[in-house]
């Protein structure tokens, strides 16, 4: 008879113990999934990349004139204003001529080289004087403690500064669809990237009057409309809609009132 290290009574208890342990392991996943039912079209990205933020309209080595509207995005995470702690969210910071902090347990400083966007902004106007600069985006939580979510460092050259241009004149509140382009044919799963100009994108738990989230409307050839709420502060989503042609619109919805204050024109996309 093989050696058994437990008594018969202990062996009878093993299934119950394993069940309890399994519940403890699965509990965080269950509660996270239960935070908000996902739309059936929302799917995991190919290869499930790690969360990242990025600059959408500048590349390493670019030459620009200022004032310049710098735009940035975020994947696999959500934006939220700093008024409340919300899991799996953060807010952007622009590091100018700065390396990543050596200590990721301390809040980021408030200096001209660490630009904070604590309301959930997705853009800023650069007013840098002529010269060469390094730029990098870094995400941090509601206490400004950095997360391990950042963009590659890029180097740009400012060739001219135009003091007569008022930075505020370059910002017009509105939403836009960055990808896919109007009339484009895409394969499943499709990536849709959104941008908010002059807007504060936040998880639905942030009820500030100027905070809101993105909503997507997909209208099929038959006229049926599918509504996809990105209430966790997402600025992009991987979707797997049924094959066909759609008219797509993005909206900005205020968290406090549920009112739609900005929307794009409809654009066409074909999914194969």
ROTORSE-24391 format. One record per residue (C-alpha): x, y, z; residue in one letter; residue number from 1. Coordinates in steps of 0.5 Angstrom, whole numbers, plus 2048, in hexadecimal, padded with zeros to 3 digits. Layout:
ROTORSE-24391
+-----+-----+-----+----+-----+
|   u |   v |   w | aa |   i |
+-----+-----+-----+----+-----+
|   X |   Y |   Z |  a | NUM |
...
+-----+-----+-----+----+-----+
end
This chain:
ROTORSE-24391
+-----+-----+-----+----+-----+
|   u |   v |   w | aa |   i |
+-----+-----+-----+----+-----+
| 800 | 800 | 800 |  x |   1 |
| 803 | 807 | 7FE |  x |   2 |
| 805 | 80C | 804 |  x |   3 |
| 800 | 811 | 805 |  x |   4 |
| 802 | 817 | 809 |  x |   5 |
| 7FB | 819 | 80B |  x |   6 |
| 7F6 | 815 | 80F |  x |   7 |
| 7EF | 813 | 80C |  x |   8 |
| 7EC | 819 | 810 |  x |   9 |
| 7F1 | 81E | 80D |  x |  10 |
| 7F0 | 81B | 806 |  x |  11 |
| 7E9 | 81C | 806 |  x |  12 |
| 7EA | 823 | 808 |  x |  13 |
| 7EF | 824 | 802 |  x |  14 |
| 7E9 | 826 | 7FC |  x |  15 |
| 7E6 | 82B | 801 |  x |  16 |
| 7ED | 82E | 802 |  x |  17 |
| 7EF | 82E | 7FB |  x |  18 |
| 7E8 | 831 | 7F9 |  x |  19 |
| 7E9 | 837 | 7FE |  x |  20 |
| 7F0 | 838 | 7FC |  x |  21 |
| 7ED | 838 | 7F5 |  x |  22 |
| 7E8 | 83E | 7F7 |  x |  23 |
| 7EE | 842 | 7FA |  x |  24 |
| 7F2 | 842 | 7F4 |  x |  25 |
| 7EC | 843 | 7EF |  x |  26 |
| 7E9 | 848 | 7F3 |  x |  27 |
| 7ED | 84E | 7F1 |  x |  28 |
| 7EC | 84C | 7E9 |  x |  29 |
| 7E4 | 84C | 7EB |  x |  30 |
| 7E3 | 852 | 7EE |  x |  31 |
| 7E8 | 856 | 7E9 |  x |  32 |
| 7E3 | 853 | 7E3 |  x |  33 |
| 7DD | 854 | 7E7 |  x |  34 |
| 7DF | 85C | 7E7 |  x |  35 |
| 7DC | 85D | 7E0 |  x |  36 |
| 7D9 | 858 | 7DC |  x |  37 |
| 7DD | 858 | 7D5 |  x |  38 |
| 7D9 | 859 | 7CF |  x |  39 |
| 7DA | 852 | 7CB |  x |  40 |
| 7DE | 856 | 7C5 |  x |  41 |
| 7E3 | 858 | 7CA |  x |  42 |
| 7E9 | 853 | 7C9 |  x |  43 |
| 7F0 | 852 | 7CC |  x |  44 |
| 7F5 | 855 | 7C7 |  x |  45 |
| 7FA | 850 | 7C3 |  x |  46 |
| 800 | 84E | 7C7 |  x |  47 |
| 7FD | 851 | 7CD |  x |  48 |
| 802 | 857 | 7CE |  x |  49 |
| 804 | 85A | 7D4 |  x |  50 |
| 800 | 861 | 7D6 |  x |  51 |
| 804 | 867 | 7D2 |  x |  52 |
| 803 | 86E | 7D1 |  x |  53 |
| 806 | 872 | 7CB |  x |  54 |
| 806 | 878 | 7C7 |  x |  55 |
| 801 | 878 | 7C1 |  x |  56 |
| 804 | 87E | 7BC |  x |  57 |
| 80B | 87E | 7BD |  x |  58 |
| 811 | 879 | 7BC |  x |  59 |
| 818 | 879 | 7BE |  x |  60 |
| 81C | 87E | 7BA |  x |  61 |
| 816 | 882 | 7B8 |  x |  62 |
| 817 | 88A | 7B7 |  x |  63 |
| 812 | 88E | 7B9 |  x |  64 |
| 810 | 896 | 7BA |  x |  65 |
| 80C | 898 | 7C0 |  x |  66 |
| 807 | 899 | 7C3 |  x |  67 |
| 806 | 892 | 7C1 |  x |  68 |
| 800 | 88D | 7C3 |  x |  69 |
| 803 | 887 | 7C6 |  x |  70 |
| 7FE | 881 | 7C7 |  x |  71 |
| 7FF | 87B | 7CB |  x |  72 |
| 7FB | 874 | 7CC |  x |  73 |
| 7FB | 86E | 7D0 |  x |  74 |
| 7FA | 866 | 7CF |  x |  75 |
| 7F7 | 861 | 7D4 |  x |  76 |
| 7F6 | 866 | 7D9 |  x |  77 |
| 7F1 | 86C | 7DB |  x |  78 |
| 7F1 | 873 | 7DC |  x |  79 |
| 7EF | 876 | 7E3 |  x |  80 |
| 7EF | 87D | 7E6 |  x |  81 |
| 7F3 | 87D | 7ED |  x |  82 |
| 7ED | 87F | 7F1 |  x |  83 |
| 7EC | 877 | 7F3 |  x |  84 |
| 7F0 | 871 | 7F3 |  x |  85 |
| 7ED | 86C | 7ED |  x |  86 |
| 7F0 | 865 | 7EC |  x |  87 |
| 7F4 | 864 | 7E5 |  x |  88 |
| 7F4 | 86C | 7E3 |  x |  89 |
| 7F9 | 872 | 7E3 |  x |  90 |
| 7FA | 878 | 7E0 |  x |  91 |
| 800 | 87B | 7DB |  x |  92 |
| 806 | 87E | 7DD |  x |  93 |
| 80B | 881 | 7D8 |  x |  94 |
| 812 | 881 | 7D9 |  x |  95 |
| 816 | 886 | 7D6 |  x |  96 |
| 81E | 885 | 7D6 |  x |  97 |
| 81D | 880 | 7DB |  x |  98 |
| 81F | 879 | 7DC |  x |  99 |
| 81A | 874 | 7E0 |  x | 100 |
| 81A | 875 | 7E7 |  x | 101 |
| 81F | 870 | 7EB |  x | 102 |
| 81A | 86F | 7F1 |  x | 103 |
| 813 | 86D | 7EE |  x | 104 |
| 810 | 86E | 7F5 |  x | 105 |
| 810 | 875 | 7F6 |  x | 106 |
| 80B | 87A | 7F3 |  x | 107 |
| 80E | 87E | 7ED |  x | 108 |
| 810 | 885 | 7EE |  x | 109 |
| 80C | 88B | 7EB |  x | 110 |
| 811 | 88F | 7E7 |  x | 111 |
| 812 | 891 | 7E0 |  x | 112 |
| 815 | 88B | 7DE |  x | 113 |
| 80F | 886 | 7E1 |  x | 114 |
| 809 | 889 | 7DE |  x | 115 |
| 803 | 886 | 7E1 |  x | 116 |
| 7FC | 884 | 7DE |  x | 117 |
| 7F8 | 883 | 7E4 |  x | 118 |
| 7F1 | 884 | 7E1 |  x | 119 |
| 7F2 | 87E | 7DC |  x | 120 |
| 7F4 | 883 | 7D6 |  x | 121 |
| 7F7 | 880 | 7D0 |  x | 122 |
| 7FB | 885 | 7CD |  x | 123 |
| 7FF | 88C | 7CF |  x | 124 |
| 801 | 892 | 7CB |  x | 125 |
| 809 | 892 | 7CB |  x | 126 |
| 80C | 899 | 7CB |  x | 127 |
| 813 | 897 | 7CB |  x | 128 |
| 818 | 89B | 7C8 |  x | 129 |
| 81D | 899 | 7C2 |  x | 130 |
| 822 | 894 | 7C4 |  x | 131 |
| 822 | 88C | 7C5 |  x | 132 |
| 81E | 888 | 7CA |  x | 133 |
| 81C | 881 | 7CD |  x | 134 |
| 815 | 880 | 7CE |  x | 135 |
| 812 | 87A | 7D2 |  x | 136 |
| 80B | 878 | 7D5 |  x | 137 |
| 80A | 875 | 7DB |  x | 138 |
| 804 | 873 | 7DF |  x | 139 |
| 803 | 874 | 7E6 |  x | 140 |
| 7FD | 872 | 7EB |  x | 141 |
| 7F9 | 877 | 7EF |  x | 142 |
| 7FE | 879 | 7F4 |  x | 143 |
| 803 | 87A | 7EE |  x | 144 |
| 807 | 874 | 7F0 |  x | 145 |
| 80A | 871 | 7E9 |  x | 146 |
| 807 | 86B | 7E6 |  x | 147 |
| 80C | 866 | 7E2 |  x | 148 |
| 808 | 869 | 7DC |  x | 149 |
| 80C | 86E | 7D7 |  x | 150 |
| 80E | 86F | 7D0 |  x | 151 |
| 814 | 86F | 7CD |  x | 152 |
| 818 | 875 | 7CD |  x | 153 |
| 819 | 879 | 7C7 |  x | 154 |
| 81D | 87F | 7C5 |  x | 155 |
| 81A | 885 | 7C1 |  x | 156 |
| 81D | 88B | 7BE |  x | 157 |
| 819 | 892 | 7BF |  x | 158 |
| 81B | 896 | 7B9 |  x | 159 |
| 817 | 89C | 7BA |  x | 160 |
| 812 | 89F | 7C0 |  x | 161 |
| 80C | 8A4 | 7BE |  x | 162 |
| 80B | 8A8 | 7C4 |  x | 163 |
| 805 | 8AC | 7C0 |  x | 164 |
| 801 | 8A5 | 7C0 |  x | 165 |
| 7FD | 8A4 | 7C6 |  x | 166 |
| 7FD | 89D | 7C9 |  x | 167 |
| 7F6 | 89D | 7CB |  x | 168 |
| 7F4 | 89F | 7C3 |  x | 169 |
| 7F7 | 898 | 7C1 |  x | 170 |
| 7F2 | 894 | 7C6 |  x | 171 |
| 7EB | 892 | 7C3 |  x | 172 |
| 7E7 | 88E | 7C8 |  x | 173 |
| 7E5 | 887 | 7C4 |  x | 174 |
| 7E6 | 880 | 7C3 |  x | 175 |
| 7E9 | 87C | 7BD |  x | 176 |
| 7EA | 875 | 7BB |  x | 177 |
| 7F1 | 874 | 7B9 |  x | 178 |
| 7F1 | 86D | 7B7 |  x | 179 |
| 7EE | 86A | 7B3 |  x | 180 |
| 7ED | 870 | 7AD |  x | 181 |
| 7E7 | 872 | 7AA |  x | 182 |
| 7E6 | 86D | 7A4 |  x | 183 |
| 7EB | 868 | 7A6 |  x | 184 |
| 7EA | 860 | 7A6 |  x | 185 |
| 7ED | 85C | 7AC |  x | 186 |
| 7ED | 855 | 7AF |  x | 187 |
| 7EB | 853 | 7B6 |  x | 188 |
| 7ED | 854 | 7BB |  x | 189 |
| 7ED | 85B | 7B9 |  x | 190 |
| 7F0 | 861 | 7BD |  x | 191 |
| 7EC | 867 | 7BE |  x | 192 |
| 7F0 | 86D | 7C1 |  x | 193 |
| 7ED | 874 | 7C3 |  x | 194 |
| 7EF | 87B | 7C5 |  x | 195 |
| 7EC | 880 | 7C9 |  x | 196 |
| 7EE | 887 | 7C8 |  x | 197 |
| 7ED | 88C | 7CE |  x | 198 |
| 7E9 | 887 | 7D2 |  x | 199 |
| 7EB | 883 | 7D8 |  x | 200 |
| 7EA | 87B | 7D7 |  x | 201 |
| 7E9 | 877 | 7DE |  x | 202 |
| 7E6 | 871 | 7E0 |  x | 203 |
| 7DE | 872 | 7E2 |  x | 204 |
| 7E0 | 872 | 7E9 |  x | 205 |
| 7E3 | 879 | 7E8 |  x | 206 |
| 7DC | 87D | 7E9 |  x | 207 |
| 7E0 | 884 | 7E8 |  x | 208 |
| 7DC | 889 | 7E3 |  x | 209 |
| 7E1 | 889 | 7DE |  x | 210 |
| 7E3 | 881 | 7DE |  x | 211 |
| 7E0 | 87C | 7D9 |  x | 212 |
| 7E1 | 876 | 7D5 |  x | 213 |
| 7E1 | 874 | 7CE |  x | 214 |
| 7DB | 870 | 7CB |  x | 215 |
| 7DB | 86D | 7C4 |  x | 216 |
| 7D5 | 86C | 7BF |  x | 217 |
| 7D5 | 866 | 7BA |  x | 218 |
| 7CF | 867 | 7B5 |  x | 219 |
| 7CF | 861 | 7B0 |  x | 220 |
| 7CD | 860 | 7A9 |  x | 221 |
| 7C6 | 85E | 7AC |  x | 222 |
| 7C5 | 864 | 7B0 |  x | 223 |
| 7C6 | 861 | 7B7 |  x | 224 |
| 7CB | 865 | 7BC |  x | 225 |
| 7CF | 862 | 7C1 |  x | 226 |
| 7D2 | 866 | 7C6 |  x | 227 |
| 7D8 | 865 | 7CA |  x | 228 |
| 7DA | 869 | 7D0 |  x | 229 |
| 7E1 | 86A | 7D2 |  x | 230 |
| 7DF | 86B | 7D9 |  x | 231 |
| 7E6 | 86A | 7DC |  x | 232 |
| 7EA | 86F | 7D9 |  x | 233 |
| 7EC | 86C | 7D3 |  x | 234 |
| 7EF | 86F | 7CD |  x | 235 |
| 7EF | 869 | 7C9 |  x | 236 |
| 7EC | 863 | 7C8 |  x | 237 |
| 7ED | 85C | 7C4 |  x | 238 |
| 7E6 | 85A | 7C1 |  x | 239 |
| 7E4 | 854 | 7BE |  x | 240 |
| 7DD | 856 | 7BA |  x | 241 |
| 7DA | 851 | 7B5 |  x | 242 |
| 7DC | 852 | 7AE |  x | 243 |
| 7D9 | 858 | 7AA |  x | 244 |
| 7D9 | 85F | 7A9 |  x | 245 |
| 7D7 | 864 | 7AE |  x | 246 |
| 7D6 | 86C | 7AF |  x | 247 |
| 7DA | 86D | 7B6 |  x | 248 |
| 7DA | 873 | 7BA |  x | 249 |
| 7DE | 875 | 7C1 |  x | 250 |
| 7DA | 879 | 7C6 |  x | 251 |
| 7DD | 87C | 7CD |  x | 252 |
| 7D8 | 87B | 7D2 |  x | 253 |
| 7D8 | 87F | 7D9 |  x | 254 |
| 7D9 | 87A | 7DF |  x | 255 |
| 7D4 | 87E | 7E4 |  x | 256 |
| 7CF | 880 | 7DF |  x | 257 |
| 7CF | 87B | 7DA |  x | 258 |
| 7CE | 880 | 7D4 |  x | 259 |
| 7D2 | 880 | 7CE |  x | 260 |
| 7D6 | 886 | 7CD |  x | 261 |
| 7DA | 884 | 7C7 |  x | 262 |
| 7DA | 87F | 7C1 |  x | 263 |
| 7DD | 87E | 7BA |  x | 264 |
| 7DA | 87E | 7B4 |  x | 265 |
| 7D8 | 876 | 7B2 |  x | 266 |
| 7DE | 873 | 7AE |  x | 267 |
| 7DE | 86C | 7AA |  x | 268 |
| 7E2 | 866 | 7AB |  x | 269 |
| 7E1 | 85F | 7A8 |  x | 270 |
| 7E3 | 859 | 7AD |  x | 271 |
| 7E5 | 853 | 7AA |  x | 272 |
+-----+-----+-----+----+-----+
end
